[in-house]
Amino acid sequence: TLMKIKQKINFLIKSIFFVLFLQIIIHQISLFFPVQQKQVEIERVQKWLKMLKNWSKYRNSDRMIKRVYKGVPLQLRGQAWALLLDVEKVKSDNAGKYERMKEQAQLYSPEIKQIDLDINRTFREHIMFMDRFGVKQQSLFHVLSAYSVYNTEVSYCQGMSQIAAILLMFMNEEDAFWALSQLLTNQKHAMHGESSSFILLLAKNFNVDLIFFLNG
């Protein structure tokens, strides 16, 4: 139902900003140990690369869950999120559908105006969304408007723009669309609580530097 979707969105947004506050503190502490921090990051990348290449072996394993808590390296987040949400499978099962939804949205979506207004207020300090009608803003518009006609029960509601924008920071447009769909409505991945593996991944590993310090 729409109420459940709104609750899911609110939970995710609150989780993200709570963890962002904690990671600001962690970031400041790590500045005092640059060499050690760099070595730790190199080791994390190597471990995650191995795990992603053997996903069928590690998926839902204790080791994967443990590493999710420790954090996914920035450069691998898009790939990791796509695997956790079965993006390739759902995209393959719905080949061509995203483009059709984009076309239908331009003709039939009643949410176009509100989506455009919200996009203008979404992560405007972030380099990817700084330019009005820039590439990423256009992608965000396409993802949200397409979803509004793809899932007519939910359509569009406040908070979805932030979630879709975060996905677009690490994924291409169509992958972000299907990730959003899986995240909000697929029962396997739906945000029912803190046990959701993707919430853990997104909330605990969203990179503070990417938003607050990239333009610094």
C-alpha positions in Angstrom: 0.0 0.0 0.0 1.0 3.6 -0.4 1.2 4.1 3.4 3.7 1.2 3.7 5.8 2.6 0.8 5.9 6.0 2.5 7.0 4.4 5.8 9.7 2.5 4.0 11.0 5.7 2.3 10.9 7.6 5.6 12.8 4.9 7.4 15.5 4.8 4.7 16.0 8.6 4.7 16.2 8.8 8.5 18.7 5.9 8.5 20.9 7.6 5.8 21.1 11.0 7.6 21.7 9.4 11.0 24.6 7.4 9.6 25.9 10.5 7.7 26.2 12.2 11.0 28.2 9.3 12.4 30.4 9.1 9.4 31.3 12.7 9.6 32.8 11.9 13.0 34.6 8.8 11.6 35.9 10.8 8.7 37.4 13.5 10.9 39.1 10.8 13.1 40.5 9.0 10.0 42.3 12.2 8.9 44.7 11.6 11.8 45.7 8.2 10.3 46.0 8.6 6.5 48.5 5.8 5.8 46.7 3.2 7.9 43.4 4.3 6.4 44.7 4.0 2.8 46.0 0.4 3.5 42.7 -0.6 5.0 40.8 0.7 2.0 43.1 -1.2 -0.5 42.5 -4.4 1.4 38.7 -3.8 1.5 38.7 -3.3 -2.3 40.6 -6.5 -2.9 38.2 -8.5 -0.6 35.1 -7.1 -2.3 36.4 -7.7 -5.8 37.0 -11.3 -5.0 33.5 -11.6 -3.4 31.7 -9.9 -6.4 33.5 -12.1 -8.9 32.2 -15.1 -7.0 28.8 -13.8 -6.0 26.9 -17.1 -6.2 29.3 -18.4 -3.5 29.2 -15.4 -1.2 25.7 -14.1 -1.6 23.8 -14.0 1.8 26.8 -15.6 3.5 28.0 -14.5 6.9 31.1 -13.1 5.3 29.1 -10.9 3.0 26.9 -9.6 5.8 30.0 -8.9 7.9 31.6 -6.9 5.1 28.4 -5.0 4.4 28.6 -3.8 8.0 32.3 -2.8 7.5 31.5 -0.9 4.3 31.5 -1.3 0.5 34.3 0.5 -1.2 33.0 3.6 -3.0 34.1 2.4 -6.5 32.3 -0.9 -6.1 29.0 0.2 -4.6 27.0 0.4 -7.9 28.0 -3.1 -8.8 27.3 -4.4 -5.3 23.9 -2.8 -5.1 23.0 -4.2 -8.5 23.8 -7.7 -7.4 22.0 -7.4 -4.1 18.9 -6.2 -5.8 19.0 -8.6 -8.8 19.0 -5.7 -11.2 20.3 -7.6 -14.2 17.6 -10.3 -13.9 14.7 -7.9 -13.5 16.0 -5.8 -16.3 16.4 -8.8 -18.6 12.9 -10.0 -17.7 11.5 -6.6 -18.6 13.6 -5.8 -21.7 12.6 -2.5 -23.3 10.0 -1.7 -20.6 11.9 1.2 -19.1 12.0 3.1 -22.3 8.3 2.5 -22.8 7.6 3.8 -19.3 9.6 6.9 -20.0 7.5 7.6 -23.1 4.2 6.9 -21.3 5.2 9.2 -18.5 5.5 12.1 -20.8 1.9 11.6 -21.9 0.1 10.3 -18.9 1.9 10.9 -15.6 0.0 13.4 -13.3 3.2 13.8 -11.2 5.4 15.4 -13.8 5.2 18.9 -12.3 5.8 17.8 -8.7 8.7 15.6 -9.7 10.3 18.5 -11.5 9.9 20.7 -8.4 11.4 18.1 -6.1 14.3 17.4 -8.4 15.2 21.1 -8.1 15.6 20.6 -4.4 17.4 17.3 -4.4 21.2 17.2 -3.5 21.8 20.6 -5.3 25.1 20.9 -3.5 26.3 17.7 -5.0 28.4 18.0 -8.1 26.2 15.5 -10.0 23.0 17.4 -9.4 24.3 21.0 -9.2 23.3 22.0 -12.7 19.6 22.7 -13.4 18.6 20.3 -16.2 22.0 18.8 -16.2 22.6 15.1 -17.2 22.0 13.6 -13.8 19.0 15.8 -13.1 17.5 14.6 -16.4 18.2 11.0 -15.5 16.5 11.6 -12.1 13.5 13.0 -13.8 13.3 10.1 -16.2 13.6 7.5 -13.4 10.9 9.1 -11.2 8.5 9.9 -13.9 8.8 6.4 -15.4 8.2 4.9 -12.0 5.1 7.0 -11.5 3.4 5.2 -14.4 5.1 1.8 -13.9 3.7 1.5 -10.4 0.4 3.3 -10.5 -0.5 2.3 -6.9 2.5 4.2 -5.5 3.1 6.6 -8.4 5.3 9.2 -6.8 5.6 10.4 -3.2 7.9 12.7 -1.3 11.3 11.3 -0.5 11.6 9.1 -3.6 13.8 11.7 -5.3 16.5 11.4 -2.6 16.6 7.6 -2.8 16.7 7.6 -6.6 19.4 10.3 -6.6 21.6 8.2 -4.3 21.2 5.3 -6.7 22.1 7.5 -9.7 25.3 8.5 -7.9 26.5 4.9 -8.4 24.4 3.5 -11.3 23.3 4.3 -14.8 19.7 5.5 -15.4 18.0 2.2 -16.2 19.8 0.3 -13.5 18.7 2.9 -11.0 15.1 2.6 -12.1 15.0 -1.1 -11.6 16.9 -0.8 -8.3 14.3 1.7 -7.1 11.5 -0.7 -8.1 13.1 -3.6 -6.4 13.8 -1.6 -3.3 10.3 -0.2 -2.9 8.0 -3.0 -4.0 9.8 -6.4 -4.4 9.0 -8.4 -1.3 12.4 -10.0 -1.3 14.1 -6.6 -1.0 11.4 -4.4 0.4 12.3 -2.1 3.2 10.4 -3.7 6.1 13.0 -2.9 8.8 16.6 -2.9 9.7 17.0 -6.5 8.7 16.9 -5.6 5.1 20.3 -6.3 3.6 20.1 -3.4 1.2 19.1 -0.9 3.8 22.2 -2.0 5.8 24.3 -1.6 2.7 22.8 1.8 1.7 22.5 3.3 5.2 25.8 2.1 6.6 27.9 2.6 3.6 26.6 5.8 2.0 29.8 7.9 1.6 29.8 11.2 3.5 32.6 12.6 1.4 30.6 12.2 -1.8 28.0 14.7 -0.6 29.8 17.1 1.7 33.4 17.2 0.6 33.5 16.4 -3.1 33.1 20.1 -4.0 35.3 21.3 -1.2 
